[in-house]
Amino acid sequence: MGFGSTAKKLQTVVDMADKLYTKLSELKTQLQATQDTVEGTNERVDAIGRELAEQRALLEAIADEQGIDTDAVLDDVAATDDGREDTDATTVDASD
């Protein structure tokens, strides 16, 4: 085996390493973007959760002021939702 053949093989390895490095750099950038998106989403979800808790507290205060039993209302909603889930589970799509 001559030096020309060895140099060609070595160049092939260098080219493959360069492509691999480029691909890893791209993946690193994509991973960082994904992490940034996840962090942003978590912050928005936390903010929505806080806002929802505030709205719930306000609604409960208004309901109490109006003499509405919020626990009874929530129980009625839960019972209605349970009935819908049972109905939805047994519904057959006529297009099948």
Stockholm file with secondary structure:
# STOCKHOLM 1.0

chainA/1-96         MGFGSTAKKLQTVVDMADKLYTKLSELKTQLQATQDTVEGTNERVDAIGRELAEQRALLEAIADEQGIDTDAVLDDVAATDDGREDTDATTVDASD
#=GR chainA/1-96 SS CCHHHHHHHHHHHHHHHHHHHHHHHHHHHHHHHHHHHHHHHHHHHHHHHHHHHHHHHHHHHHHHHTTCCHHHHHHHHHHHHHHHHHHHHHCCCTTC
#=GC SS_cons        CCHHHHHHHHHHHHHHHHHHHHHHHHHHHHHHHHHHHHHHHHHHHHHHHHHHHHHHHHHHHHHHHTTCCHHHHHHHHHHHHHHHHHHHHHCCCTTC
//
